[in-house]
């Protein structure tokens, strides 16, 4: 990632960055890293689901995967 893109990314809120990352997922199946980052977003599940256009249960599933992987040390 170029220096200017890093600066731009640092200025985004975690929810905005998560939305951008979600739009770039081509397979429709988020990675474990994505699930870990979802866990780190402080907004409520409902707010994240609305922003990403997914079901609340989907956000809860991502967060649960993030929790499980965080316990294993797989999350950064």
DOGU-232024 format. One record per residue (C-alpha): residue number from 1; residue in three letters; y, x, z. Coordinates in steps of 0.05 Angstrom, whole numbers, plus 5000, padded with zeros to 4 digits. Example, Ala and Ser with C-alpha at 12.3 -4.5 7.8 and 13.67 -1.06 7.14 Angstrom:
BEGIN
+-----+-----+-------+------+------+
:   i :  aa : north : east :   up :
+-----+-----+-------+------+------+
:   1 : ALA :  4910 : 5246 : 5156 :
:   2 : SER :  4979 : 5273 : 5143 :
+-----+-----+-------+------+------+
***
This chain:
BEGIN
+-----+-----+-------+------+------+
:   i :  aa : north : east :   up :
+-----+-----+-------+------+------+
:   1 : UNK :  5000 : 5000 : 5000 :
:   2 : UNK :  5068 : 5028 : 4982 :
:   3 : UNK :  5119 : 5043 : 5034 :
:   4 : UNK :  5164 : 4985 : 5013 :
:   5 : UNK :  5106 : 4936 : 5016 :
:   6 : UNK :  5090 : 4960 : 5086 :
:   7 : UNK :  5162 : 4947 : 5108 :
:   8 : UNK :  5161 : 4878 : 5078 :
:   9 : UNK :  5094 : 4861 : 5111 :
:  10 : UNK :  5121 : 4884 : 5178 :
:  11 : UNK :  5177 : 4834 : 5174 :
:  12 : UNK :  5131 : 4774 : 5165 :
:  13 : UNK :  5106 : 4731 : 5222 :
:  14 : UNK :  5031 : 4736 : 5236 :
:  15 : UNK :  5022 : 4665 : 5211 :
:  16 : UNK :  5059 : 4680 : 5146 :
:  17 : UNK :  5017 : 4743 : 5135 :
:  18 : UNK :  4953 : 4704 : 5149 :
:  19 : UNK :  4973 : 4652 : 5097 :
:  20 : UNK :  4986 : 4706 : 5046 :
:  21 : UNK :  4920 : 4739 : 5061 :
:  22 : UNK :  4884 : 4672 : 5056 :
:  23 : UNK :  4913 : 4660 : 4987 :
:  24 : UNK :  4885 : 4727 : 4963 :
:  25 : UNK :  4813 : 4711 : 4983 :
:  26 : UNK :  4778 : 4701 : 4917 :
:  27 : UNK :  4708 : 4683 : 4942 :
:  28 : UNK :  4732 : 4627 : 4988 :
:  29 : UNK :  4695 : 4661 : 5045 :
:  30 : UNK :  4740 : 4700 : 5092 :
:  31 : UNK :  4719 : 4768 : 5117 :
:  32 : UNK :  4705 : 4785 : 5189 :
:  33 : UNK :  4771 : 4822 : 5190 :
:  34 : UNK :  4806 : 4758 : 5168 :
:  35 : UNK :  4772 : 4720 : 5224 :
:  36 : UNK :  4794 : 4773 : 5274 :
:  37 : UNK :  4866 : 4767 : 5249 :
:  38 : UNK :  4862 : 4691 : 5256 :
:  39 : UNK :  4843 : 4701 : 5328 :
:  40 : UNK :  4906 : 4743 : 5338 :
:  41 : UNK :  4954 : 4689 : 5312 :
:  42 : UNK :  4985 : 4655 : 5372 :
:  43 : UNK :  5000 : 4588 : 5340 :
:  44 : UNK :  4955 : 4528 : 5355 :
:  45 : UNK :  4895 : 4514 : 5311 :
:  46 : UNK :  4930 : 4452 : 5283 :
:  47 : UNK :  4991 : 4492 : 5261 :
:  48 : UNK :  4948 : 4545 : 5226 :
:  49 : UNK :  4905 : 4492 : 5192 :
:  50 : UNK :  4967 : 4456 : 5166 :
:  51 : UNK :  4998 : 4521 : 5141 :
:  52 : UNK :  4934 : 4543 : 5105 :
:  53 : UNK :  4914 : 4474 : 5081 :
:  54 : UNK :  4846 : 4475 : 5114 :
:  55 : UNK :  4811 : 4433 : 5167 :
:  56 : UNK :  4824 : 4447 : 5240 :
:  57 : UNK :  4749 : 4458 : 5249 :
:  58 : UNK :  4752 : 4514 : 5197 :
:  59 : UNK :  4806 : 4550 : 5237 :
:  60 : UNK :  4765 : 4542 : 5300 :
:  61 : UNK :  4704 : 4570 : 5265 :
:  62 : UNK :  4744 : 4631 : 5241 :
:  63 : UNK :  4769 : 4642 : 5312 :
:  64 : UNK :  4700 : 4637 : 5341 :
:  65 : UNK :  4674 : 4689 : 5291 :
:  66 : UNK :  4733 : 4733 : 5311 :
:  67 : UNK :  4717 : 4725 : 5385 :
:  68 : UNK :  4644 : 4744 : 5373 :
:  69 : UNK :  4661 : 4804 : 5332 :
:  70 : UNK :  4716 : 4825 : 5380 :
:  71 : UNK :  4663 : 4828 : 5435 :
:  72 : UNK :  4622 : 4875 : 5392 :
:  73 : UNK :  4681 : 4920 : 5377 :
:  74 : UNK :  4681 : 4901 : 5304 :
:  75 : UNK :  4754 : 4878 : 5305 :
:  76 : UNK :  4810 : 4928 : 5302 :
+-----+-----+-------+------+------+
***
